[in-house]
Amino acid sequence: MARSSFWADFQKFLMQGNVIDLAVAVIIGAAFGKIVTSFVEDIITPLILNPALKAARVDSLQNLSYEGIKYGVFLASVINFLVIAFAIFLMIRAFEKAKRRFSRQEAIEEAAAPDPLLVSQERLTNAIDRLASKMN
């Protein structure tokens, strides 16, 4: 009995939205990491670092080393981190800008939409004024 309860609880845990969202985020993060690695190794390194690599007489960033210390691999990891951090920064900045624009739009719409109670009071006041003028 305890065993079936354990599996039922485990299944319930797996089917929660947070776990599924986390799994999707990990998969997308891994794919994004591969894209960034390719971007750094295939675009950034050839464009920016080739002159430095040629001066060091090294054909690849990963081959940079000094007495067995592979600082080129570390340098590649630092560049990957910086590119990922910059991309995340740009995405968050764009998201926040869109969020501010959306909230401003909502505020404009709320300010533009008249209060229904105020509209009904104005109509009632106008009707009373018309009735009073006809009675005079």
ChimeraX commands (.cxc) that place a marker at each C-alpha (Angstrom):
marker #1 position 0.00,0.00,0.00 radius 0.5
marker #1 position 2.79,2.43,0.91 radius 0.5
marker #1 position 4.57,1.59,-2.33 radius 0.5
marker #1 position 1.57,2.52,-4.51 radius 0.5
marker #1 position 1.13,5.74,-2.54 radius 0.5
marker #1 position 4.80,6.56,-3.16 radius 0.5
marker #1 position 4.43,6.04,-6.92 radius 0.5
marker #1 position 1.18,8.00,-6.98 radius 0.5
marker #1 position 2.88,10.89,-5.17 radius 0.5
marker #1 position 5.85,10.66,-7.52 radius 0.5
marker #1 position 3.58,10.70,-10.57 radius 0.5
marker #1 position 1.68,13.68,-9.16 radius 0.5
marker #1 position 5.00,15.47,-8.60 radius 0.5
marker #1 position 6.14,14.80,-12.17 radius 0.5
marker #1 position 2.90,16.05,-13.64 radius 0.5
marker #1 position 3.01,19.39,-11.83 radius 0.5
marker #1 position 3.45,22.38,-14.10 radius 0.5
marker #1 position 6.65,23.51,-12.40 radius 0.5
marker #1 position 8.49,20.27,-13.13 radius 0.5
marker #1 position 7.45,20.29,-16.77 radius 0.5
marker #1 position 8.39,23.97,-17.12 radius 0.5
marker #1 position 11.78,23.21,-15.57 radius 0.5
marker #1 position 12.36,20.32,-17.97 radius 0.5
marker #1 position 11.52,22.51,-20.95 radius 0.5
marker #1 position 13.83,25.24,-19.64 radius 0.5
marker #1 position 16.71,22.78,-19.23 radius 0.5
marker #1 position 16.26,21.44,-22.76 radius 0.5
marker #1 position 16.04,24.92,-24.27 radius 0.5
marker #1 position 19.02,26.01,-22.16 radius 0.5
marker #1 position 21.10,23.11,-23.44 radius 0.5
marker #1 position 20.19,23.93,-27.03 radius 0.5
marker #1 position 20.92,27.61,-26.43 radius 0.5
marker #1 position 24.29,26.65,-24.91 radius 0.5
marker #1 position 25.19,24.76,-28.08 radius 0.5
marker #1 position 24.22,27.76,-30.19 radius 0.5
marker #1 position 26.35,30.08,-28.08 radius 0.5
marker #1 position 29.30,27.68,-28.14 radius 0.5
marker #1 position 29.09,27.51,-31.91 radius 0.5
marker #1 position 28.77,31.29,-32.10 radius 0.5
marker #1 position 31.91,31.77,-30.01 radius 0.5
marker #1 position 33.97,29.03,-31.67 radius 0.5
marker #1 position 32.84,29.59,-35.26 radius 0.5
marker #1 position 32.24,33.36,-35.42 radius 0.5
marker #1 position 33.73,35.29,-32.49 radius 0.5
marker #1 position 37.03,33.41,-32.34 radius 0.5
marker #1 position 37.80,33.66,-36.07 radius 0.5
marker #1 position 36.76,37.31,-36.32 radius 0.5
marker #1 position 38.21,38.76,-33.14 radius 0.5
marker #1 position 40.76,36.34,-31.76 radius 0.5
marker #1 position 42.47,35.10,-34.92 radius 0.5
marker #1 position 45.11,37.85,-34.85 radius 0.5
marker #1 position 45.94,36.98,-31.23 radius 0.5
marker #1 position 45.97,33.26,-32.01 radius 0.5
marker #1 position 48.28,33.81,-34.99 radius 0.5
marker #1 position 50.61,35.90,-32.82 radius 0.5
marker #1 position 50.68,33.06,-30.29 radius 0.5
marker #1 position 51.21,30.59,-33.16 radius 0.5
marker #1 position 48.17,28.56,-32.15 radius 0.5
marker #1 position 45.55,27.25,-34.56 radius 0.5
marker #1 position 42.71,26.93,-32.02 radius 0.5
marker #1 position 41.71,28.68,-28.82 radius 0.5
marker #1 position 41.50,25.29,-27.08 radius 0.5
marker #1 position 45.17,24.64,-27.90 radius 0.5
marker #1 position 46.42,27.68,-25.98 radius 0.5
marker #1 position 48.44,26.34,-23.05 radius 0.5
marker #1 position 51.44,27.11,-20.93 radius 0.5
marker #1 position 53.32,24.24,-19.31 radius 0.5
marker #1 position 50.29,21.98,-19.41 radius 0.5
marker #1 position 47.82,24.61,-18.21 radius 0.5
marker #1 position 45.12,24.89,-20.87 radius 0.5
marker #1 position 44.13,28.49,-20.36 radius 0.5
marker #1 position 42.65,28.57,-23.87 radius 0.5
marker #1 position 39.84,26.25,-22.78 radius 0.5
marker #1 position 39.22,28.51,-19.80 radius 0.5
marker #1 position 39.27,31.58,-22.03 radius 0.5
marker #1 position 36.73,29.93,-24.35 radius 0.5
marker #1 position 34.50,29.19,-21.34 radius 0.5
marker #1 position 34.75,32.80,-20.16 radius 0.5
marker #1 position 33.83,34.06,-23.62 radius 0.5
marker #1 position 30.89,31.61,-23.75 radius 0.5
marker #1 position 29.72,32.88,-20.36 radius 0.5
marker #1 position 29.96,36.52,-21.43 radius 0.5
marker #1 position 28.02,35.88,-24.63 radius 0.5
marker #1 position 25.31,33.95,-22.75 radius 0.5
marker #1 position 25.09,36.63,-20.05 radius 0.5
marker #1 position 24.83,39.35,-22.71 radius 0.5
marker #1 position 22.13,37.46,-24.62 radius 0.5
marker #1 position 20.13,36.91,-21.41 radius 0.5
marker #1 position 20.58,40.59,-20.53 radius 0.5
marker #1 position 19.21,41.60,-23.93 radius 0.5
marker #1 position 16.24,39.22,-23.62 radius 0.5
marker #1 position 15.38,40.46,-20.11 radius 0.5
marker #1 position 15.75,44.07,-21.19 radius 0.5
marker #1 position 13.43,43.51,-24.16 radius 0.5
marker #1 position 10.94,41.70,-21.93 radius 0.5
marker #1 position 10.96,44.53,-19.37 radius 0.5
marker #1 position 10.53,47.13,-22.13 radius 0.5
marker #1 position 7.55,45.22,-23.53 radius 0.5
marker #1 position 6.13,44.85,-20.04 radius 0.5
marker #1 position 6.44,48.62,-19.40 radius 0.5
marker #1 position 4.83,49.36,-22.77 radius 0.5
marker #1 position 1.99,46.97,-21.98 radius 0.5
marker #1 position 1.41,48.50,-18.53 radius 0.5
marker #1 position 1.45,52.03,-20.02 radius 0.5
marker #1 position -1.07,50.92,-22.63 radius 0.5
marker #1 position -3.29,49.48,-19.90 radius 0.5
marker #1 position -3.03,52.74,-17.93 radius 0.5
marker #1 position -3.98,54.75,-21.03 radius 0.5
marker #1 position -6.93,52.48,-21.69 radius 0.5
marker #1 position -8.07,52.73,-18.07 radius 0.5
marker #1 position -7.72,56.52,-18.13 radius 0.5
marker #1 position -9.55,56.75,-21.47 radius 0.5
marker #1 position -12.41,54.54,-20.38 radius 0.5
marker #1 position -14.89,56.67,-18.42 radius 0.5
marker #1 position -16.23,55.44,-15.13 radius 0.5
marker #1 position -19.66,53.89,-15.78 radius 0.5
marker #1 position -21.02,55.31,-12.52 radius 0.5
marker #1 position -19.89,58.81,-13.48 radius 0.5
marker #1 position -21.44,58.46,-16.95 radius 0.5
marker #1 position -24.76,57.34,-15.50 radius 0.5
marker #1 position -24.72,60.23,-12.96 radius 0.5
marker #1 position -24.07,62.73,-15.78 radius 0.5
marker #1 position -26.93,61.29,-17.83 radius 0.5
marker #1 position -29.24,61.46,-14.84 radius 0.5
marker #1 position -28.20,65.05,-14.12 radius 0.5
marker #1 position -28.78,66.02,-17.77 radius 0.5
marker #1 position -32.20,64.36,-17.73 radius 0.5
marker #1 position -33.17,66.20,-14.54 radius 0.5
marker #1 position -31.96,69.49,-16.04 radius 0.5
marker #1 position -34.04,68.94,-19.20 radius 0.5
marker #1 position -37.09,68.01,-17.15 radius 0.5
marker #1 position -36.67,71.09,-14.95 radius 0.5
marker #1 position -36.31,73.37,-17.98 radius 0.5
marker #1 position -39.52,71.95,-19.55 radius 0.5
marker #1 position -41.42,72.43,-16.33 radius 0.5
marker #1 position -40.45,76.10,-16.24 radius 0.5
marker link #1:1,2 radius 0.2
marker link #1:2,3 radius 0.2
marker link #1:3,4 radius 0.2
marker link #1:4,5 radius 0.2
marker link #1:5,6 radius 0.2
marker link #1:6,7 radius 0.2
marker link #1:7,8 radius 0.2
marker link #1:8,9 radius 0.2
marker link #1:9,10 radius 0.2
marker link #1:10,11 radius 0.2
marker link #1:11,12 radius 0.2
marker link #1:12,13 radius 0.2
marker link #1:13,14 radius 0.2
marker link #1:14,15 radius 0.2
marker link #1:15,16 radius 0.2
marker link #1:16,17 radius 0.2
marker link #1:17,18 radius 0.2
marker link #1:18,19 radius 0.2
marker link #1:19,20 radius 0.2
marker link #1:20,21 radius 0.2
marker link #1:21,22 radius 0.2
marker link #1:22,23 radius 0.2
marker link #1:23,24 radius 0.2
marker link #1:24,25 radius 0.2
marker link #1:25,26 radius 0.2
marker link #1:26,27 radius 0.2
marker link #1:27,28 radius 0.2
marker link #1:28,29 radius 0.2
marker link #1:29,30 radius 0.2
marker link #1:30,31 radius 0.2
marker link #1:31,32 radius 0.2
marker link #1:32,33 radius 0.2
marker link #1:33,34 radius 0.2
marker link #1:34,35 radius 0.2
marker link #1:35,36 radius 0.2
marker link #1:36,37 radius 0.2
marker link #1:37,38 radius 0.2
marker link #1:38,39 radius 0.2
marker link #1:39,40 radius 0.2
marker link #1:40,41 radius 0.2
marker link #1:41,42 radius 0.2
marker link #1:42,43 radius 0.2
marker link #1:43,44 radius 0.2
marker link #1:44,45 radius 0.2
marker link #1:45,46 radius 0.2
marker link #1:46,47 radius 0.2
marker link #1:47,48 radius 0.2
marker link #1:48,49 radius 0.2
marker link #1:49,50 radius 0.2
marker link #1:50,51 radius 0.2
marker link #1:51,52 radius 0.2
marker link #1:52,53 radius 0.2
marker link #1:53,54 radius 0.2
marker link #1:54,55 radius 0.2
marker link #1:55,56 radius 0.2
marker link #1:56,57 radius 0.2
marker link #1:57,58 radius 0.2
marker link #1:58,59 radius 0.2
marker link #1:59,60 radius 0.2
marker link #1:60,61 radius 0.2
marker link #1:61,62 radius 0.2
marker link #1:62,63 radius 0.2
marker link #1:63,64 radius 0.2
marker link #1:64,65 radius 0.2
marker link #1:65,66 radius 0.2
marker link #1:66,67 radius 0.2
marker link #1:67,68 radius 0.2
marker link #1:68,69 radius 0.2
marker link #1:69,70 radius 0.2
marker link #1:70,71 radius 0.2
marker link #1:71,72 radius 0.2
marker link #1:72,73 radius 0.2
marker link #1:73,74 radius 0.2
marker link #1:74,75 radius 0.2
marker link #1:75,76 radius 0.2
marker link #1:76,77 radius 0.2
marker link #1:77,78 radius 0.2
marker link #1:78,79 radius 0.2
marker link #1:79,80 radius 0.2
marker link #1:80,81 radius 0.2
marker link #1:81,82 radius 0.2
marker link #1:82,83 radius 0.2
marker link #1:83,84 radius 0.2
marker link #1:84,85 radius 0.2
marker link #1:85,86 radius 0.2
marker link #1:86,87 radius 0.2
marker link #1:87,88 radius 0.2
marker link #1:88,89 radius 0.2
marker link #1:89,90 radius 0.2
marker link #1:90,91 radius 0.2
marker link #1:91,92 radius 0.2
marker link #1:92,93 radius 0.2
marker link #1:93,94 radius 0.2
marker link #1:94,95 radius 0.2
marker link #1:95,96 radius 0.2
marker link #1:96,97 radius 0.2
marker link #1:97,98 radius 0.2
marker link #1:98,99 radius 0.2
marker link #1:99,100 radius 0.2
marker link #1:100,101 radius 0.2
marker link #1:101,102 radius 0.2
marker link #1:102,103 radius 0.2
marker link #1:103,104 radius 0.2
marker link #1:104,105 radius 0.2
marker link #1:105,106 radius 0.2
marker link #1:106,107 radius 0.2
marker link #1:107,108 radius 0.2
marker link #1:108,109 radius 0.2
marker link #1:109,110 radius 0.2
marker link #1:110,111 radius 0.2
marker link #1:111,112 radius 0.2
marker link #1:112,113 radius 0.2
marker link #1:113,114 radius 0.2
marker link #1:114,115 radius 0.2
marker link #1:115,116 radius 0.2
marker link #1:116,117 radius 0.2
marker link #1:117,118 radius 0.2
marker link #1:118,119 radius 0.2
marker link #1:119,120 radius 0.2
marker link #1:120,121 radius 0.2
marker link #1:121,122 radius 0.2
marker link #1:122,123 radius 0.2
marker link #1:123,124 radius 0.2
marker link #1:124,125 radius 0.2
marker link #1:125,126 radius 0.2
marker link #1:126,127 radius 0.2
marker link #1:127,128 radius 0.2
marker link #1:128,129 radius 0.2
marker link #1:129,130 radius 0.2
marker link #1:130,131 radius 0.2
marker link #1:131,132 radius 0.2
marker link #1:132,133 radius 0.2
marker link #1:133,134 radius 0.2
marker link #1:134,135 radius 0.2
marker link #1:135,136 radius 0.2
view
